[in-house]
Amino acid sequence: MIENIYLWLGVYTFQAYNLILTYLQCFVCLAFFARRMERRSHFVLRTAGALAAGVLLCVPLIVLYTHLNTLPARVFCYLTVSLLNFLALAFCWKDNVEELLLTFCSGTAAYQLTNKLYPLLQLLRGFNDLETISLFHAGFIQWWDWALYFAFYLACYWALSQIFRPRTRLYRSRRTARSVGVLSCFTILVVNVLICISRTYEAESLALNLIVKIFCILFGIETLFACTHIFSLNERDHQIDVLHQLWRQDKAQFESVKANMDVINMKCHDLKHILGKIAGKLTTEETDSLRTAIEFYDSNIKTGNEVLDVVLCEKAMACQRDSIRFSCMADGTRLDFLTPVQTYTLFGNIIDNAIEAVRRLPDPELRVISLICRAEGTRLMIEESNYFTGDLNLNGDLPATAKDDISRHGYGTRSIQYIARQYGGDMHIELSGNMFFLKVWFPLSAAVSASGGQACVFRQVKDVPSFPGRI
């Protein structure tokens, strides 16, 4: 059969083998890396059409390569084959341009790596890759030589796609678009120029042949790592964007809560005067209940940090509403290095996560939250503890969200950790028995104001009577 193909193609046989096999192998490699992307409708027909069209469009390139065997002509032919592969990828799979380009770069690099690794093994075994595809003998090629050849390529494509295939989506951003554009142009140019130059100089000497192949392999590995790094940076940038969006929401919520607190304090002040006038018309029990309720809502939490005062008042009311005992000892004067939004977000997320955890406890006596903020040595420590039941599932070093919509939740602890690391600190989570501990620390050098404030000690009243129309 091979003799018949040679008789039919004649002088075009070698270049037809090079260009058509390059197109088909690169397409197969791209298909491994594109597995996570959405397929277009009529995918099988599209794939068959893309393969057939690519082979037909390689025909004029084969003629050009054969009759004009110069470096510019070779570079043009292989660049055109790369373009055909990218168009085939975009024709069969559906995604944004950045995602397609990054998948194309990964697949091209993996193909280039494999395409040089196999002949390198041939050279190490003493066979010329320009004369045979076999790893075991020179001369006539057996059918099992072809089987081993294609099995090796497919195994490498699969292994590389498993190792370097991204696990997340690529979110749109200008920085990512620029990075992908630069990497794509650089990869396509260098890979195709390397193919053409290597074919020119590989036959010069064994040492030069080995150097060229090893360089191409290392370049392919480096490109794969670069693609993976872009995905990692993109995921980190997306998480930071989400955190900033949540902080903007927290800022609006803080301003609203602060305004409500001011209104509550004024109303409580008015209610004290009203209660003094009507106390004689109520029973002692009713008067004591009203006075207890007013004192609770009018409790002035003073930590030395106005934002922290607002957070603690807001969360204390939330705990009271859910029959949760909340105790806090905090020196807010050490927190002046944080912005108001960071303070509100940090303590709000810490207490909100604790409330969500203890709310699910079946025993009301275990619904207790403790919060401490104090200086310890060279660190400013924030410690929160509460009772906990069940298993603690971690996503990396952070707890996985228990909510169904993971795309919109799970950023609470991530936000806490991000704020701590911005100032050289960190967050640590520990589960001991039925107790959950969250510790956040900052170096005291980060605190721009540490002027002897007095810590606030706050203990929530366990049971506060409820009244219709309560403010």
Secondary structure as GFF3:
##gff-version 3
##sequence-region A 1 471
A	DSSP	alpha_helix	2	9	.	.	.	ID=ss1
A	DSSP	three_ten_helix	10	12	.	.	.	ID=ss2
A	DSSP	alpha_helix	13	33	.	.	.	ID=ss3
A	DSSP	beta_strand	38	39	.	.	.	ID=ss4
A	DSSP	alpha_helix	43	67	.	.	.	ID=ss5
A	DSSP	alpha_helix	71	92	.	.	.	ID=ss6
A	DSSP	beta_strand	93	94	.	.	.	ID=ss7
A	DSSP	alpha_helix	97	124	.	.	.	ID=ss8
A	DSSP	alpha_helix	143	164	.	.	.	ID=ss9
A	DSSP	alpha_helix	174	201	.	.	.	ID=ss10
A	DSSP	alpha_helix	206	278	.	.	.	ID=ss11
A	DSSP	three_ten_helix	279	281	.	.	.	ID=ss12
A	DSSP	alpha_helix	284	297	.	.	.	ID=ss13
A	DSSP	alpha_helix	306	321	.	.	.	ID=ss14
A	DSSP	beta_strand	325	330	.	.	.	ID=ss15
A	DSSP	three_ten_helix	332	335	.	.	.	ID=ss16
A	DSSP	alpha_helix	340	359	.	.	.	ID=ss17
A	DSSP	three_ten_helix	364	366	.	.	.	ID=ss18
A	DSSP	beta_strand	368	376	.	.	.	ID=ss19
A	DSSP	beta_strand	379	387	.	.	.	ID=ss20
A	DSSP	beta_strand	394	395	.	.	.	ID=ss21
A	DSSP	beta_strand	398	399	.	.	.	ID=ss22
A	DSSP	alpha_helix	411	422	.	.	.	ID=ss23
A	DSSP	beta_strand	426	432	.	.	.	ID=ss24
A	DSSP	beta_strand	435	443	.	.	.	ID=ss25
A	DSSP	three_ten_helix	444	446	.	.	.	ID=ss26
A	DSSP	beta_strand	456	459	.	.	.	ID=ss27
###
